[in-house]
Every structure is written in C-alpha cells, then in structure tokens.
Amino acid sequence: MELTPVKLEVNAIVGRKSHQCDILFRIIDILESGGVRTAILYGEDYRLVADAPIDDLELIDPREYKRRTKEFRSMEQQSLELFRQDIDLQKQKQEYSSTNAYREEYNYFHVPGKVLHLDGDQSYLQKCLDLYEKIGVPVTGVHCNEKEMPEKIGPLIEKYRPDILVITGHDAYTKSKGKKSDINAYRHSRFFVNTVKEARRRVPHLDQLVIFAGACQSHFESLIHAGANFASSPLRVNIHALDPVYIVAKISFTAFTEPVNVWDILRNTLTGDKGLGGIETRGVLRTGMPYKPVEDE
C-alpha cells in the first residue's frame, strides 16, 4: 500500500532535511521556476529567512512541534525571570539614590524610555509587543517590510519621537553570494544599514536615540559603523526573536546618568555575545518628583 505524499503548503511548519531539521520554519511562500518548486521560509523562533527546494522539506509532527516549542518557552521564561531580577535591583539602586540613602521620604516617579520597534515580521512583532507589555516598557510597534524601512524611518521618528529605536526582521548570509565581509551576500543587512544611517541623519547623538539593528546572521560591523548602539550578529549566528526586547528594555529602565555595560545587557539574552554586541551606552530612564495622585472632587 503506497502512502499518500504529504502536501506542503503556505503556513506549514517544516524542517530542512539537509540540516537535520535543526530549526523550525514556517512556509511563507512557494515559488516555481523551470519546474522546480522552492519554499520561502521564516524561522519560528529565530529571525532567519531561508529558501529550500520543496523536496528538502519535512513536515514537522505536531507532537514534535509542541515539544520543541515548550523548550523554547522555558528558555524565554528563564531569561525573563533573570531580566526581572536585574530590573528589581536597578529600581532598588534608584530608590536608594532618590531617598538620599533612605534618610528622606520622597514621592517620586519613573519615566522609562519610549521604544519605536520596526519589524519585518508581523508575528514576531506581536510576540515582542506582548513581552514589552509584561515588562512595562512603553512601545509603539510598526510592521514594515525590510526593503521599505530606509524610506519610512524618517517620518516615523518625527511622528513618535522615540528614545530607543529597534530595526529588525529577518536576515541571512548566503555563502554562494560572497564572503562574510561582503554586505551584498546578506539578504536584508544593507536595508538595515541604510535605515540606521537615515535615523542618524535625524538624530546623530548616540545617547539621544539608542538604536538596535539587525536579525539572524546580520552584518554586525556595518550596522555599528552606520550608527547602531547594538546590533547582530558578531559571529553570524542566529538570534532569538525576542532578544532585541531584552536589550532595549534594559536600556529603557537604566537611569540616563548611568552607562550600561555591554556585558550587563547581553548576559540575560537568549543568544549572548556570539549573536549580539554593541558599544557602551547611557540609559534613558528619568526620575521625577513629587508623585501625588490627583483625587477627583
């Protein structure tokens, strides 16, 4: 009895047989040329875009998908708990400073930095917005195709006046297109670079607008030279979908009078310093007083 072949369609969760199904992908599109069908793939948990012949793809069993997703959610929860501990410690330091070492009572309030998050993936953007909300970071999210980001970033900065800008989506390095030093060998890095340059034309100072830029395997050096404070990916590895949130949230909750050590930012991310890096940057949190809730008469 012959088995009916599985039909792979858009939105199916698959793995690449040639890579031992190491990363879970969702099929975004299927193209056909010369009788060969090729699938465009977006990573489920990594900000990676790839393409593969349909024959190289294997449909992931729902039980396997559930198991692997559970592992990732556990990693995300651990990272979130570590981050919350970090923020609690930061708040204690600020309280100590605001109350003159607890010798005086002040009613004060905090104004964390506002984030503008541009994302080439609507699904990832929503995941990030949910995490921003859990942490308490004020954010505006905009879904935007990576190729359109350079022309759209200027008006968005003028409209939202963010303290922190995130420019991310999907990316990938293709060895057949050139060396790792050649930015043309990357799917979207040049668009991220041009977006950073355009943002820096509007706000040149590194501490007046803090920028994170990049995705999986992005051209790290070009992004930093273009004016990003933080970027991916130093060793051209894949980065987790939520890593940009942990980086900018740390900056959002650090006082503007304090520099943020790069390692302090990277240590609670899911990818670490192989996939993320940056330069020393000041926080953007500001403390005000007095805090007196207005009562309705």
Salt bridges, closest charged atoms under 4 A:
GLU9 OE2 - LYS7 NZ 3.83
GLU44 OE2 - ARG26 NE 2.97
ASP45 OD1 - ARG73 NH2 2.52
ASP51 OD2 - ARG187 NH2 3.06
ASP61 OD2 - ARG63 NE 3.16
GLU64 OE2 - ARG67 NH2 2.79
GLU64 OE2 - ARG68 NH1 3.74
GLU71 OE2 - ARG67 NH1 2.71
GLU76 OE2 - ARG73 NH2 2.86
GLU76 OE2 - HIS240 NE2 3.09
GLU81 OE2 - ARG84 NH1 3.58
ASP86 OD2 - LYS250 NZ 2.96
ASP86 OD1 - ARG267 NH2 3.26
ASP119 OD2 - ARG47 NH2 2.67
ASP119 OD2 - HIS117 NE2 3.03
ASP121 OD2 - HIS170 NE2 2.71
GLU146 OE2 - HIS188 ND1 3.85
GLU148 OE1 - LYS152 NZ 3.16
GLU158 OE1 - ARG161 NH2 3.42
GLU158 OE2 - ARG202 NH1 3.59
GLU198 OE2 - ARG201 NH2 2.82
GLU198 OE2 - ARG202 NE 3.59
GLU221 OE1 - HIS219 ND1 3.67
GLU221 OE1 - ARG236 NH2 2.70
GLU258 OE1 - LYS93 NZ 3.82
ASP264 OD1 - ARG267 NE 3.59
